[in-house]
Amino acid sequence: MSALAMSSARGKNQGPALCLHISRALVLSTHRAKPVSETERSGVERALRTLHPQSPHGPSKAPARPVSQGNPHKPAKQSPPRAQRSAGPPPPRYLLPAGKDGQSMKNDLLTIGGFTIHGYGLMIGIGIIAAYWAADYRSKRYHLDPDHLFWILIWGVGCGLLGAKLLYYITIWREILADPRKLLDIAGGFVVYGGIIGGIAAGYVYCRVRKIDFLRYLDLVVPSVALAQGFGRIGCFLAGCCYGVACDGPFSVTFTNSDYAPNGVALFPSQLVSSGLDFLHFFLLCFLARRNDRPGRIGAFYLLFYSIGRFCIEFFRGDLERGQVGGLSTSQFISLFTAAAGLVFLILLSRKKEPGQPASEGEK
């Protein structure tokens, strides 16, 4: 609790600098998740090529990935090309170049001495800085203390990372039982919903301790959360994780030397679509906040909108380590509850009467 007792002036002065320190650590951090083994990736690539033959407009130019010497396999038989279509120009195919020395597509952006700047960590760092600056700017409009915002950010990011890691462990509990050493792999593997739950819980505890209005600060912070998520999904695209299902549409992407996504297979760009939806979510929440007259409503909208979007985009995800609950992915299963929570919260807020309260403190 010593951090909570620090003076507000000190927090205000240290806010931007500490955000930069956090971002610097993330930029130099490792990949998002542990890469799949060579045998697993080769099996996925062959299965996807069997279910999704090569484009009729010509074979992919992606180089074939060599099979691990420790587990030799027969060369995969190429699927016969489909019948040539009679009309229409061939759709563009976006081949993603391999990174230096066989690393994931553009994830290792720059290496100086013993330090490597990773694309995923860089985008997470940019997202945290952008989220803090956006919330700090908006706090002046809504007459909220930016010093409290700073500590909510610190506790929210820390507990958010912890929650994201714990939920990831839950999704792979069978693997942990088989090999408890997986608990020692703290560098990779996070689940977004765990981060959201952990961050909100930390913000609630902080506001209770400092005796400030949790709902007003929740409404201030959640648009910035959506903004940070938008940058984070770009990082996923650079790393090659969270990839989409096999798709031969005009906007499909093909990784050529990824440690995460199957190589040489046209995929739906689920990371970029998610990023675009997150940025749209940010602007929509900011628009609604300017017309909001009930504290907590923007937080409820965030839960509702994000849950709906995440539930839908999960149908287009093709990555393996997401966990399953019945016929749904783990994130889809959680989305049902978070969407219901957001909807119930909106209904309760609409029925709540607040006599004598100004129409909107943000419009003063």
Secondary structure, 3 states (H helix, E strand, C coil): CCCCCCCHHHHHHHHHHHHHHHHHHHHCCCCCCCCCCHHHHHHHHHHHHHHCCCCCCCCCCCCCCCCCCCCCCCCCCCCCCCCCCCCCCCCCCEEECCCHHHCCCCCEEEEECCEEEEHHHHHHHHHHHHHHHHHHHHHHHCCCCHHHHHHHHHHHHHHHHHHHHHHHHHHCHHHHHHCHHHHHCCCCCCCHHHHHHHHHHHHHHHHHHHCCCHHHHHHHHHHHHHHHHHHHHHHHHHHCCCCECECCCCCCEEECCCCCCCCCCEECCHHHHHHHHHHHHHHHHHHHHCCCCCCCHHHHHHHHHHHHHHHHHHHHECCCCCCEECCEEHHHHHHHHHHHHHHHHHHHHHHCCCCCCCCCHHHC
